Amino acid sequence: MAHIDAEKTKQLRKDVAPFAKSEMRKSIQQLINTLLPMIALWALAFYVMQYSPWLSVACSVFAAGFLVRTFIIFHDCTHGSFFKNKTANNIVGFITGTLTSFPYEKWKREHTIHHATSSNLDKRGIGDIDMLTVEEYVEKSKLGRIGYRLYRNPIVMFGLGPLYMVLVLNRFNRSDAKKKERINTHLTTLVLIAICAILIYAFGWQAFLLVYGVTLFIAGSLGIWLFYIQHTYEDSYFEYEEDWDYVKAAVEGSSYYKLPKVLQWITGNIGFHHVHHLSPRIPNYHLEAAHENVKPLQHATTITLKTSLESIRFKLYDSDSKKFVTFKEANALIALRNKKPIQA
């Protein structure tokens, strides 16, 4: 997307403002067409277990799609955009957060920080996927570089990542968390434990893992992938604090993930990520309309299913050329700049 100058920034914010309004009818409709099918698929999965575990897994796979959509509703509630009423957002946010294993207050605060610091090289670390610049990677010890390579490995990020997120990251608060947030996190965990215990008692641990476990794992992997791809592409925007700009970070540092309509529906329009970062108060069901009606947004970096796979190879950000690079490209860059190779 062409760089946005300061004069156009104000107009852009003004243009998207009309879409930052929730509609009770659409919000209720989404709750019905998301939660009811998901619960029905879970019930069917447990029922068909007696006939075929494979049929049960198949139901769980479909349920995972609805769980991703449930997370988008949760996500909107944390932004206060799903309902006009704060209490309604908090209640629905807690329920959908519990279903997806995310503590509402913890994620709301950390995700707000992510929006306020996205693409800021001086303020990374909260609500982000860890990313190093080429220079930071070079300064790491050999063990540190190996650790970072493992972290950025797709098997670890999308395979072990969901397990770490559900079992560890979502269960503990940061040291600066306030009492309300800590209570909410622990309450969410206790409710989750109770739900899991009831399901295991009623159907057995094997059935539990094949239904809820598989659903949560697949949805978690998809969620991490969506978050990854919407900020990791070759010419994504990143700047240090002194040059960082919120609007540029939103529309140049977040992609438009153009998905087939079915996947767009399942992912709750979150592919219009540039619109969401520009105005987090736009509910998911208005993101496409904002994109279609605000012309400058249509020039955002567009990524398709096919081209998105290319982003897996991007591991480091080169702050000099202002683009993502592979480990091999990083080695070449450092060798060129320092006239000597670095140890992998």
TARA-V829729 format. One record per residue. N is the residue number from 1. RES is the residue in one letter. PHI is phi in whole degrees, 0 to 359 (999 if undefined). PSI is psi in radians with two decimals (* if undefined). OMEGA is omega in radians with two decimals (NA if undefined). Layout:
N|RES|PHI|PSI|OMEGA ; N|RES|PHI|PSI|OMEGA
//
This chain:
1|M|999|2.42|3.13 ; 2|A|298|2.48|-3.11 ; 3|H|301|2.44|-3.10 ; 4|I|264|2.16|3.13 ; 5|D|277|2.94|-3.05 ; 6|A|300|-0.58|-3.09 ; 7|E|293|-0.62|-3.11 ; 8|K|278|-0.33|-3.10 ; 9|T|300|-0.85|-3.12 ; 10|K|299|-0.73|-3.13 ; 11|Q|294|-0.67|3.14 ; 12|L|297|-0.76|3.09 ; 13|R|298|-0.68|3.14 ; 14|K|293|-0.66|-3.11 ; 15|D|293|-0.57|-3.10 ; 16|V|271|-0.22|-3.08 ; 17|A|306|-0.72|-3.11 ; 18|P|298|-0.33|-3.10 ; 19|F|270|-0.17|-3.10 ; 20|A|275|0.94|-3.13 ; 21|K|222|2.25|3.12 ; 22|S|277|2.71|3.09 ; 23|E|234|2.06|-3.08 ; 24|M|307|-0.78|-3.10 ; 25|R|300|-0.80|-3.11 ; 26|K|291|-0.64|3.13 ; 27|S|294|-0.79|3.11 ; 28|I|296|-0.71|3.12 ; 29|Q|300|-0.73|3.12 ; 30|Q|294|-0.69|3.11 ; 31|L|299|-0.71|-3.12 ; 32|I|291|-0.85|-3.06 ; 33|N|279|0.04|3.10 ; 34|T|248|-0.95|-3.06 ; 35|L|288|-0.73|-3.11 ; 36|L|296|-0.83|3.09 ; 37|P|298|-0.64|-3.14 ; 38|M|295|-0.81|3.13 ; 39|I|296|-0.67|3.11 ; 40|A|296|-0.72|3.12 ; 41|L|294|-0.67|3.07 ; 42|W|296|-0.78|3.14 ; 43|A|298|-0.75|3.13 ; 44|L|295|-0.69|-3.13 ; 45|A|299|-0.76|3.12 ; 46|F|292|-0.63|-3.11 ; 47|Y|292|-0.79|-3.06 ; 48|V|282|-0.09|3.12 ; 49|M|304|-0.61|-3.12 ; 50|Q|292|-0.36|-3.14 ; 51|Y|261|-0.74|-3.11 ; 52|S|197|2.08|3.08 ; 53|P|301|-0.53|-3.12 ; 54|W|292|-0.65|3.06 ; 55|L|295|-0.65|3.12 ; 56|S|295|-0.76|3.11 ; 57|V|297|-0.69|3.13 ; 58|A|300|-0.74|3.09 ; 59|C|297|-0.68|-3.14 ; 60|S|295|-0.65|3.12 ; 61|V|298|-0.80|3.11 ; 62|F|294|-0.67|3.12 ; 63|A|297|-0.55|3.14 ; 64|A|300|-0.65|3.10 ; 65|G|298|-0.72|3.12 ; 66|F|288|-0.48|3.09 ; 67|L|290|-0.63|3.05 ; 68|V|299|-0.77|3.13 ; 69|R|295|-0.62|3.07 ; 70|T|296|-0.69|3.12 ; 71|F|297|-0.63|3.13 ; 72|I|296|-0.67|3.08 ; 73|I|296|-0.81|3.07 ; 74|F|304|-0.79|-3.13 ; 75|H|300|-0.76|3.10 ; 76|D|296|-0.67|3.13 ; 77|C|297|-0.66|-3.14 ; 78|T|294|-0.44|3.08 ; 79|H|271|-0.06|-3.11 ; 80|G|69|0.45|-3.05 ; 81|S|251|-0.18|-3.06 ; 82|F|280|-0.65|3.05 ; 83|F|232|2.76|3.05 ; 84|K|286|-0.55|-3.08 ; 85|N|277|2.21|-3.10 ; 86|K|297|-0.72|-3.14 ; 87|T|297|-0.70|3.11 ; 88|A|297|-0.74|3.09 ; 89|N|299|-0.73|-3.11 ; 90|N|294|-0.73|-3.12 ; 91|I|292|-0.91|-3.14 ; 92|V|295|-0.62|3.11 ; 93|G|297|-0.72|3.11 ; 94|F|294|-0.76|-3.12 ; 95|I|295|-0.89|-3.13 ; 96|T|291|-0.54|3.08 ; 97|G|293|-0.71|3.11 ; 98|T|295|-0.74|3.13 ; 99|L|298|-0.57|-3.12 ; 100|T|262|-0.01|3.09 ; 101|S|81|0.21|-3.11 ; 102|F|259|2.19|3.05 ; 103|P|289|2.21|-2.98 ; 104|Y|299|-0.95|-3.06 ; 105|E|293|-0.70|3.12 ; 106|K|298|-0.86|-3.07 ; 107|W|289|-0.58|3.12 ; 108|K|299|-0.80|-3.12 ; 109|R|292|-0.83|-3.08 ; 110|E|291|-0.59|3.13 ; 111|H|287|-0.56|3.06 ; 112|T|296|-0.69|3.09 ; 113|I|295|-0.70|3.10 ; 114|H|302|-0.78|3.14 ; 115|H|295|-0.65|-3.09 ; 116|A|284|-0.30|-3.07 ; 117|T|234|0.08|-3.10 ; 118|S|306|2.30|3.13 ; 119|S|72|0.14|3.09 ; 120|N|267|1.93|-3.06 ; 121|L|294|-0.33|3.14 ; 122|D|268|-0.14|-3.06 ; 123|K|228|0.79|3.10 ; 124|R|273|2.85|2.98 ; 125|G|121|-0.31|3.12 ; 126|I|241|2.05|3.12 ; 127|G|76|0.23|-3.11 ; 128|D|244|2.80|2.89 ; 129|I|279|2.24|-3.07 ; 130|D|302|2.32|-3.14 ; 131|M|216|2.33|3.09 ; 132|L|253|2.66|2.96 ; 133|T|278|2.90|3.12 ; 134|V|303|-0.78|-3.11 ; 135|E|297|-0.72|3.13 ; 136|E|294|-0.64|3.11 ; 137|Y|297|-0.75|3.14 ; 138|V|297|-0.64|-3.09 ; 139|E|285|-0.24|3.12 ; 140|K|290|2.69|3.01 ; 141|S|289|2.93|3.12 ; 142|K|301|-0.72|3.12 ; 143|L|295|-0.68|3.12 ; 144|G|296|-0.67|3.11 ; 145|R|292|-0.66|3.10 ; 146|I|296|-0.74|3.12 ; 147|G|299|-0.73|3.14 ; 148|Y|292|-0.68|3.10 ; 149|R|298|-0.70|3.11 ; 150|L|294|-0.76|-3.14 ; 151|Y|301|-0.72|-3.10 ; 152|R|275|-0.03|3.09 ; 153|N|291|2.28|-3.09 ; 154|P|305|-0.61|-3.13 ; 155|I|295|-0.71|3.13 ; 156|V|286|-0.85|-3.06 ; 157|M|296|-0.80|-3.06 ; 158|F|260|-0.18|3.12 ; 159|G|259|-0.98|3.12 ; 160|L|275|-0.42|-3.12 ; 161|G|308|-0.86|-3.14 ; 162|P|299|-0.65|3.13 ; 163|L|295|-0.78|3.12 ; 164|Y|296|-0.70|-3.12 ; 165|M|296|-0.81|-3.07 ; 166|V|286|-0.76|-3.01 ; 167|L|273|-0.46|-3.06 ; 168|V|240|-1.10|-3.00 ; 169|L|303|-0.74|-3.09 ; 170|N|278|-0.08|-3.07 ; 171|R|259|-0.23|-3.08 ; 172|F|232|2.55|3.14 ; 173|N|266|2.78|3.00 ; 174|R|289|2.80|-3.07 ; 175|S|297|-0.43|-3.10 ; 176|D|267|0.15|-3.12 ; 177|A|291|2.47|3.12 ; 178|K|274|2.98|-3.03 ; 179|K|302|-0.78|-3.12 ; 180|K|302|-0.75|-3.14 ; 181|E|294|-0.75|-3.13 ; 182|R|297|-0.76|3.13 ; 183|I|298|-0.76|-3.14 ; 184|N|298|-0.72|3.13 ; 185|T|296|-0.81|-3.13 ; 186|H|292|-0.64|3.11 ; 187|L|296|-0.76|3.11 ; 188|T|300|-0.76|3.14 ; 189|T|296|-0.74|3.13 ; 190|L|296|-0.74|3.11 ; 191|V|296|-0.71|3.10 ; 192|L|298|-0.78|3.12 ; 193|I|299|-0.73|3.14 ; 194|A|297|-0.78|3.13 ; 195|I|298|-0.80|-3.13 ; 196|C|297|-0.72|-3.14 ; 197|A|297|-0.73|3.13 ; 198|I|296|-0.78|-3.13 ; 199|L|295|-0.73|3.13 ; 200|I|294|-0.72|3.12 ; 201|Y|296|-0.70|-3.06 ; 202|A|282|-0.66|-3.00 ; 203|F|239|-0.18|-3.10 ; 204|G|95|2.69|-3.06 ; 205|W|291|-0.53|3.12 ; 206|Q|295|-0.80|3.12 ; 207|A|295|-0.69|3.12 ; 208|F|301|-0.82|-3.12 ; 209|L|293|-0.65|-3.12 ; 210|L|287|-0.39|-3.13 ; 211|V|259|-1.31|-3.08 ; 212|Y|291|-0.69|-3.13 ; 213|G|298|-0.84|3.14 ; 214|V|295|-0.75|3.12 ; 215|T|301|-0.84|-3.10 ; 216|L|294|-0.68|-3.12 ; 217|F|294|-0.83|-3.13 ; 218|I|295|-0.79|3.13 ; 219|A|298|-0.68|3.13 ; 220|G|296|-0.75|3.11 ; 221|S|297|-0.75|3.12 ; 222|L|295|-0.69|3.14 ; 223|G|296|-0.77|3.11 ; 224|I|296|-0.71|3.12 ; 225|W|299|-0.79|3.14 ; 226|L|299|-0.76|-3.13 ; 227|F|294|-0.69|-3.13 ; 228|Y|295|-0.91|-3.01 ; 229|I|291|-0.44|-3.07 ; 230|Q|277|-0.04|3.06 ; 231|H|228|-0.07|-3.09 ; 232|T|241|1.64|3.03 ; 233|Y|210|2.79|-2.85 ; 234|E|310|-0.86|-3.04 ; 235|D|256|0.55|3.12 ; 236|S|298|2.65|-3.08 ; 237|Y|276|2.19|3.00 ; 238|F|216|2.38|3.11 ; 239|E|215|2.76|3.01 ; 240|Y|281|2.83|-3.00 ; 241|E|314|-0.78|-3.04 ; 242|E|295|-0.42|-3.13 ; 243|D|247|-0.01|-3.05 ; 244|W|287|2.48|3.13 ; 245|D|224|2.27|-3.05 ; 246|Y|301|-0.85|-3.08 ; 247|V|294|-0.74|3.10 ; 248|K|297|-0.68|3.11 ; 249|A|298|-0.64|-3.12 ; 250|A|290|-0.94|-2.99 ; 251|V|267|-0.27|3.08 ; 252|E|251|-0.37|-3.14 ; 253|G|258|0.08|3.08 ; 254|S|230|2.37|-3.05 ; 255|S|270|2.88|2.92 ; 256|Y|258|1.83|-3.12 ; 257|Y|271|1.71|-3.06 ; 258|K|280|1.84|-3.06 ; 259|L|250|2.73|2.99 ; 260|P|303|2.63|-3.02 ; 261|K|307|-0.69|-3.13 ; 262|V|297|-0.79|3.13 ; 263|L|290|-0.57|3.08 ; 264|Q|297|-0.70|3.13 ; 265|W|292|-0.81|-3.12 ; 266|I|300|-0.69|-3.10 ; 267|T|270|0.22|3.02 ; 268|G|56|0.70|3.08 ; 269|N|62|0.26|-3.08 ; 270|I|291|-0.18|3.04 ; 271|G|298|-0.41|3.06 ; 272|F|277|0.96|-2.98 ; 273|H|291|-0.53|3.11 ; 274|H|297|-0.64|3.11 ; 275|V|290|-0.76|-3.13 ; 276|H|298|-0.74|-3.12 ; 277|H|289|-0.52|3.10 ; 278|L|291|-0.70|-3.12 ; 279|S|217|1.55|-3.10 ; 280|P|298|-0.28|-3.14 ; 281|R|277|0.01|3.05 ; 282|I|280|2.10|3.12 ; 283|P|294|2.71|-3.03 ; 284|N|304|-0.55|-3.08 ; 285|Y|282|-0.03|3.06 ; 286|H|249|-0.04|-3.07 ; 287|L|297|-0.75|-3.13 ; 288|E|296|-0.73|-3.14 ; 289|A|297|-0.69|3.11 ; 290|A|296|-0.74|3.12 ; 291|H|298|-0.75|-3.08 ; 292|E|287|-0.48|-3.04 ; 293|N|259|-0.25|3.11 ; 294|V|251|1.73|-2.96 ; 295|K|307|-0.78|-3.13 ; 296|P|304|-0.52|-3.12 ; 297|L|290|-0.38|-3.13 ; 298|Q|287|-0.15|3.13 ; 299|H|261|0.20|3.11 ; 300|A|294|2.76|3.09 ; 301|T|300|2.09|-3.10 ; 302|T|259|2.26|-3.14 ; 303|I|238|2.36|3.09 ; 304|T|254|3.05|3.10 ; 305|L|304|-0.74|-3.11 ; 306|K|292|-0.87|-3.08 ; 307|T|287|-0.39|-3.13 ; 308|S|294|-0.50|-3.13 ; 309|L|295|-0.43|3.12 ; 310|E|295|-0.45|-3.08 ; 311|S|289|-0.25|3.13 ; 312|I|299|-0.54|-3.08 ; 313|R|280|-0.22|-3.13 ; 314|F|281|2.13|-3.02 ; 315|K|240|-0.53|-3.05 ; 316|L|227|2.72|3.08 ; 317|Y|252|2.23|3.11 ; 318|D|265|1.86|-3.06 ; 319|S|289|-0.27|3.10 ; 320|D|281|-0.87|3.14 ; 321|S|272|-0.15|3.12 ; 322|K|58|0.94|3.08 ; 323|K|202|2.79|3.07 ; 324|F|284|2.57|3.13 ; 325|V|224|2.85|3.06 ; 326|T|276|2.97|3.08 ; 327|F|298|-0.69|3.13 ; 328|K|296|-0.77|3.12 ; 329|E|295|-0.62|3.11 ; 330|A|295|-0.73|3.09 ; 331|N|300|-0.74|-3.13 ; 332|A|294|-0.70|3.14 ; 333|L|296|-0.77|-3.13 ; 334|I|291|-0.67|3.11 ; 335|A|298|-0.65|-3.14 ; 336|L|289|-0.69|-3.09 ; 337|R|282|-0.66|-3.07 ; 338|N|255|-0.08|-3.14 ; 339|K|64|0.42|3.06 ; 340|K|203|2.54|-3.13 ; 341|P|284|2.79|3.08 ; 342|I|256|2.77|3.10 ; 343|Q|283|2.27|-3.14 ; 344|A|284|*|NA
//
